[in-house]
Amino acid sequence: MNAAPPAPWQLITVELSCRRNERTLFAGLSFRVGAGQALALTGPNGVGKTSLLRILAGLLRPEGGTVVLDPAKADLDLGHRSVLVGSRDPLKGALSVRELLAGWQAIVFGGGEDTLDAALEAFDLMPLANVPCAYLSSGQRRRVSLARLLLASPLRCPVWLLDEPTNALDAGARKKLAAAVAMHRARGGLVIAATHDPLDWPELTMLDLAAHNAARGRP
């Protein structure tokens, strides 16, 4: 008898609030992102977009409220089911592109050489595979950081958390990112991106944190 397919993932926040440096960035924030969906977080600097991503990644404790990834696993929290690509690219200059990605893969994701090669090819990094990261342009460094997303399967890490993902990317690289996002969503993954730039992704839901605060009577 065939095993039942895995239940689709969904990330749920309920009355989430965040306070940094004695200032409440947002409060009463509730939303749901299901398998195959993408959510864009918008709003001016300082409204809490990056802090929200860090809360969802398990790197920052919220002031209140809850975050649930359903169906949850008892031995793995949301931080172990997500991949966060921040706005900065923490690349060690002495390592080559391949060495850096292989290190991330071994420590965090597992997987074989085929997965690593697929990640390099998806972001047109194969010609740069043996180049030390110190010699990369800002756009090339960004593509290396984004290639991390493809080192884990959607079953293991269904949640992609992206902070200004199109920073330093040219038009061609933006298309490669859009293709990677579409593939992840088609496989049952979900994506949450904080952005100032418009994202040309189909069926993209928008969440304006400034508008949310205004609706709750906050500046």
C-alpha positions in Angstrom: 0.0 0.0 0.0 1.4 3.4 -1.0 2.1 5.9 1.8 0.0 9.0 2.0 1.6 12.1 0.5 3.0 14.6 3.0 0.6 17.2 4.2 1.2 20.6 2.6 3.2 23.1 4.6 1.7 26.3 6.0 3.3 29.0 8.1 1.0 30.8 10.5 1.5 33.8 12.7 -1.0 34.9 15.3 -0.9 38.4 17.0 2.8 38.7 16.4 4.6 41.7 17.9 8.2 42.9 17.8 10.0 45.5 20.0 13.5 46.6 19.3 15.5 49.3 21.2 12.5 50.3 23.3 10.3 50.8 20.2 7.5 48.6 19.0 7.9 47.9 15.3 4.7 46.1 14.8 2.0 44.4 16.9 -1.1 42.2 16.3 0.4 40.8 13.1 -1.4 37.7 11.9 -1.1 36.0 8.5 -0.9 32.7 6.8 1.4 31.5 3.9 0.6 28.1 2.5 2.5 25.6 0.3 3.2 27.1 -3.2 2.5 30.7 -2.0 4.7 33.7 -1.9 4.4 36.8 0.4 6.2 40.1 -0.2 6.8 42.3 2.9 6.9 46.0 2.0 7.2 49.3 3.8 9.8 51.9 4.5 13.1 51.3 6.3 12.7 50.7 10.0 9.1 49.3 9.8 10.3 45.8 10.9 10.6 43.8 7.7 14.1 42.3 8.5 13.1 41.8 12.2 10.1 39.8 11.1 12.2 37.6 8.9 14.6 37.0 11.8 11.7 36.1 14.0 10.4 33.6 11.4 13.9 32.1 11.1 14.1 31.6 14.9 16.9 34.1 15.3 14.9 36.7 17.2 12.4 36.3 19.9 9.1 38.1 19.4 7.7 40.4 22.0 4.4 38.4 21.8 2.3 36.2 19.6 3.1 32.9 18.0 4.7 31.4 14.8 3.8 27.9 13.8 4.9 25.8 10.8 2.2 23.2 10.3 2.5 20.2 10.1 5.2 20.7 12.8 7.8 18.1 13.6 8.5 17.5 17.3 12.3 17.4 16.8 12.7 20.3 14.4 11.5 23.9 14.9 10.9 26.5 12.2 14.5 27.6 12.3 15.5 24.1 11.1 12.9 24.1 8.3 13.8 27.5 6.8 16.6 29.1 4.8 17.3 32.8 5.5 19.2 34.8 2.9 19.9 38.2 4.5 20.5 41.5 2.9 24.3 41.1 3.5 26.4 38.4 2.0 28.7 36.8 4.6 31.1 35.2 2.1 34.6 34.2 3.3 37.0 35.7 0.7 39.7 32.9 0.9 37.2 30.2 -0.1 36.2 29.5 -3.7 32.5 29.6 -4.6 32.4 25.8 -4.7 34.2 25.4 -1.4 31.8 27.9 0.3 28.7 26.3 -1.0 30.0 22.8 -0.2 30.7 23.9 3.4 27.2 25.2 3.8 25.8 22.0 2.3 27.8 19.8 4.6 27.1 21.7 7.8 23.4 22.6 7.3 21.8 20.8 4.4 23.5 17.5 3.5 23.1 16.3 -0.1 25.6 15.3 -2.8 27.7 16.7 -5.5 24.7 16.6 -8.0 22.7 19.0 -5.8 25.7 21.4 -5.5 26.2 21.4 -9.2 22.5 22.1 -9.8 22.7 25.1 -7.4 25.7 26.5 -9.3 24.1 26.0 -12.7 20.8 27.6 -11.6 22.5 30.9 -10.8 25.1 30.7 -13.6 27.9 30.2 -11.1 29.7 27.2 -12.7 32.2 29.5 -14.6 33.0 31.0 -11.2 33.1 27.8 -9.2 36.8 27.9 -8.5 37.1 31.7 -8.1 37.8 32.9 -4.5 34.9 34.9 -3.2 37.2 37.9 -2.5 37.3 38.5 -6.3 33.5 38.4 -6.9 31.5 41.5 -7.8 28.5 42.4 -5.6 26.1 40.8 -8.0 28.1 37.6 -8.2 28.3 37.5 -4.4 24.5 37.9 -4.2 24.0 35.0 -6.6 26.3 32.8 -4.4 24.2 33.6 -1.4 21.0 32.8 -3.3 22.4 29.5 -4.5 22.3 28.3 -0.9 18.5 28.1 -1.3 18.8 25.2 -3.7 21.0 23.0 -1.4 18.1 21.7 0.5 14.9 20.1 -0.7 11.5 21.6 0.0 10.6 18.6 2.1 13.5 19.5 4.5 13.5 23.3 4.3 10.1 24.4 2.8 10.4 28.0 4.0 12.6 30.5 2.1 13.1 33.8 3.9 14.6 36.5 1.6 15.8 40.0 2.7 16.0 42.3 -0.3 16.7 39.3 -2.6 17.2 41.4 -5.8 19.9 43.7 -4.4 22.8 44.0 -6.9 21.2 41.6 -9.4 21.0 42.5 -13.1 17.9 41.6 -15.2 19.3 38.2 -16.1 20.0 37.2 -12.5 16.5 38.4 -11.4 15.0 36.0 -14.0 17.1 33.2 -12.5 15.9 34.0 -9.0 12.3 34.1 -10.2 12.8 30.7 -11.9 14.2 29.3 -8.6 11.3 30.7 -6.6 8.8 29.3 -9.1 10.4 25.8 -8.9 10.4 25.9 -5.1 6.7 26.9 -5.0 5.8 24.2 -7.5 7.4 21.6 -5.3 5.3 22.7 -2.3 7.7 25.3 -0.7 6.7 28.8 0.4 8.5 32.1 0.1 8.5 35.3 2.2 10.5 38.2 0.9 11.2 41.6 2.3 11.7 44.0 -0.5 11.7 47.6 -1.7 11.8 46.5 -5.4 8.8 45.1 -7.3 9.0 41.4 -7.7 7.8 39.9 -10.9 6.5 36.7 -9.4 3.1 35.3 -10.2 0.3 35.3 -7.6 2.4 37.3 -5.2 0.6 38.4 -2.0 1.6 41.8 -0.5 1.8 42.7 3.2 2.6 46.4 3.8 3.8 46.6 7.4 3.4 50.4 7.5 -0.2 50.1 6.4 -0.7 47.4 9.1 0.6 49.7 11.7 -1.5 52.6 10.5 -4.6 50.5 10.6 -3.9 49.7 14.3 -3.3 53.4 15.1 0.5 53.2 15.2 2.9 55.7 13.5 
